[in-house]
């Protein structure tokens, strides 16, 4: 429910300010399942980074065949420092998570000397929706990377089509 409220609040904010927006927005909101455990890298200065693949699915029924079709999209997720350590501690392959972050494209050089590009989601907020580690089985009582936000419920007569 918290995820839906966040989405609705963002949509309401954007539609109210669409006419006056002069800047741009780089915001990603995903709900998906980890494709692997969190892989950690620690730096000399004390910082850390965690990476994991996240799968999101889209399902629909093919009108011509009546067959259910599911497409999976994979996202490269990056968490930093304390948030990375929390994810490593509580998350494992298959767990469901809600994340918010920004898209970032990183350029790097491959072993063959050619330039390579990776598009990643740099996470700034997350909520565990289900975890196998730590005995938690769902809900949003798991640790978050940011303190709880005071949320207001969406207006009853919001004219949204869903």
N, C-alpha and C positions, 0 to 999 in steps of 0.2 A: 504494500500500500504506500510505503514511503517513496518508492521509486515512481509510482504513478503520480503521486502528489508533486514530486520534483519535476516530472515531465510536464504536468499541467501548469505548474507555476511558471516554468520557462516559456511554454507556449503562450500563456497569457501575457507575460512580460514582453515577449517579442512582438505579438500582434498589437499591443497597446503602443509600443514605441517604434513600430516599423516605419512610420512616416518621418520620424525625426532622427532615425539612426543614420549617422554619417560614417561610422567605423565599420569594422568587420568583426566576425565572430568565428572562433575556432574552438568548438566545444563538441565533445563526443560523449554519448551516453550509451552504454552497452550492458546487456544482460546475457551472459553466456556461461559455458562450461570450460574449465581448464583442460587443455589438450595434453598437458604434461605438468610435472611438479615445477615449482618455482626454482629457477637456476640463479644462484647468488654469485656476485663478484664483489670482493672487498678491496678498498683502496687504502694506500699507505696513510693518508690523512685521516682515516677513520670513517669515511663515507662508505656506502654500499649501494648496490643496484641489484634489483631482482627482475628477471624476465620470465615470461611464460606466454604460450599461445592460448588464445581464447576463441572458442567456436561459437558462432551464432547461426541459427537455422531459420530458414524461410520455407514454409510448407504451403502448397496450394494443390488444387485438383485440376489436372489437365482436362479442359472442356471437351476435347475431341476424343480422348480415350477413357475418361473417367478415372484415370489412375492418379493416386496421390504422389506428388513429386516433392522432394525435400532437397533444398540446396543449402550447403554449409559454406559460410564465409569465415576465413581464419584471420585473426587480428594479432599483431605482435604487441604485447603489453609490457610496459616498463614502469616499475615502481622504485622509489628511491629511499635510502636511509631507513628510518624507523618503520615507515610503511612497508618497505621491502622485507624487513625482519619479521614483522607481524604476518605478512602474507606467507612467508616461508614457514613460519611456525604453525599456522592454522590451515593452510590450503594444500590440497593435493589433487592429482589428476582426477578429472570428473566432477569436481566441486563446482557449484553454481555461485556466481558473483555478479554484483552490479558495480559498474565502474563509471566514473566521470573523469574526463581528461581532455587533452589537446592532441591533435595530429601533428606529428613531427617527422620529416623525411631526413634521414641521415645518410651522408655520403661516406663511403669507405672504399679502400683499395683491396681487391681480391688477391689471392695467391698468384694469379696469373698477371698481376700488374694492372688489370683493367678496373676502372671505376665501377662501383656497385652502389645501389641505393636501396635503403630499407625504410619503409613507412611504418611508424610505430605510434602507439597511443601512450603518451606520458600521463600517468594517473595522478590526479590530485585529490580524489575522494573515492571511497569504495565501501561497499557493505557486503558482508558474507551472507549469501542466501541459503547455502547448505555447505557443511564441511564434514569431513570424515575424521579429521584430527580433533582432539580435544573434546570429543563426545557431543558436540553440538549438531543437531540434525534439523537445520532450517531456522526460520525466523530471522529477525534482524537484531538479535541481541549480541551478535559477535562484535569484536572490536572493529572500530572504524578508524580511518586515517585522520579524520577531523572530528572535532566535537559535534555533538548533536546540534542541529540547527532548529530554531523555533520555526515551526511550519504552521501556516494557516490553511484551513481546509478550502478547497475550491468553492467559488460561489455556487449556490444551488441552481441558479438560472444562468448558466455560462454560455449558452448557444453553441456549444461544441458539437460536432456531428458524431461523436462517439461517447 
